[in-house]
Amino acid sequence: MTHHQAHARIALDRISRRNILLGGLGLLASAALPRRALALGRIAAGDGEIMTISDGNLSLPMAFLYPEVPKAELEPFLTANGLPTDALMPDCNVTALRRGDRVVLFDVGSGSNFMKSAGRLVENLGEAGIDPASVTDVVFTHAHPDHLWGVTDDFDELVFANAAYHISQTEWDFWSSPDTLASVPAERQSFVVGAQSRFKFIEDKVNFIKPGQEVLPGVEAVDTTGHTPGHLSFIVHGGSEPTLIVGDALSNTAISFAHPEWRTGSDHDQEQGVKTRQALLDRLVADKATIIGYHFDHAGIGHAERKGSAYAFVPV
């Protein structure tokens, strides 16, 4: 057993499987939450097609998301935009790219062990006409549970057994490090153990990528660190306009655009998260790019436009 494996085993021993399944933000989900409808958006991507497919939704308390924003400022904004003031229930939309002989998924959803309101990807892939066995590539924006844990099923088997896997080297190194468990708050330790346990299933099939790299033909990695240490977004080239799959660099179609300066508790590095959002929105407006956000409303596809001193999301 290597030094790294010994530390990983210790981490697994310290946190039981029950804590992995129920710990952290998973405790916030309720079995009573209704299932969201299948979100299926489609846009052309040159000689291919991009689809968004629902994995369900999350439930995140506002006290976790925006603890530093004064309620006198936050709550009127939420109300004016038709959002609840106690918690958000963001959609989770996985992006699929079909082009040539490739079927590419950007992230893989939560699986069944994070929140009861999520983990719907496999059944919704079937409704969209995609067989998990046909997936050739899985590209991760980052390794949070709602983006990674769906890589295995309830029997600890790879869901996308024929795929190659692609992830930021920085992201992999952070979650794999034996020092990470002790460095994160207690409520996020299950995130670390969950990432490490799932990484072992793909470690022989993974390709490490860096910003600026062409990950797959016509797919370029973009540095959007802040939400996590190695968060990447991905530009899909080849259509009439570029399409940027932003992951969680922008997380809400109202808040992230109108108030990119608001620090959020969901970001690992909150200051860098602000800088990334502001720079990304500037670029999206300048490039007239199509945007796909993992937690954007319903199908999650649209454009950014300037609105006063901030921005607005315009759905397609």
Secondary structure as UniProt FT lines:
FT   HELIX           3..14
FT   HELIX           17..22
FT   HELIX           24..28
FT   TURN            31..32
FT   STRAND          40..45
FT   TURN            46..47
FT   STRAND          48..57
FT   STRAND          60..61
FT   HELIX           62..65
FT   TURN            67..68
FT   HELIX           71..80
FT   TURN            81..82
FT   STRAND          87..88
FT   STRAND          91..99
FT   TURN            100..101
FT   STRAND          102..106
FT   TURN            111..112
FT   TURN            116..117
FT   HELIX           121..127
FT   TURN            128..129
FT   HELIX           132..134
FT   STRAND          137..139
FT   HELIX           145..148
FT   HELIX           149..151
FT   TURN            154..155
FT   TURN            161..162
FT   STRAND          164..168
FT   HELIX           169..176
FT   TURN            178..179
FT   HELIX           180..183
FT   HELIX           186..188
FT   HELIX           189..202
FT   TURN            203..204
FT   STRAND          206..209
FT   TURN            211..212
FT   STRAND          214..216
FT   TURN            217..218
FT   STRAND          219..223
FT   TURN            225..226
FT   TURN            229..230
FT   STRAND          232..236
FT   STRAND          243..247
FT   TURN            253..254
FT   HELIX           255..258
FT   TURN            260..261
FT   TURN            265..266
FT   HELIX           270..287
FT   STRAND          290..293
FT   TURN            294..295
FT   TURN            298..299
FT   STRAND          301..307
FT   TURN            308..309
FT   STRAND          310..315
//
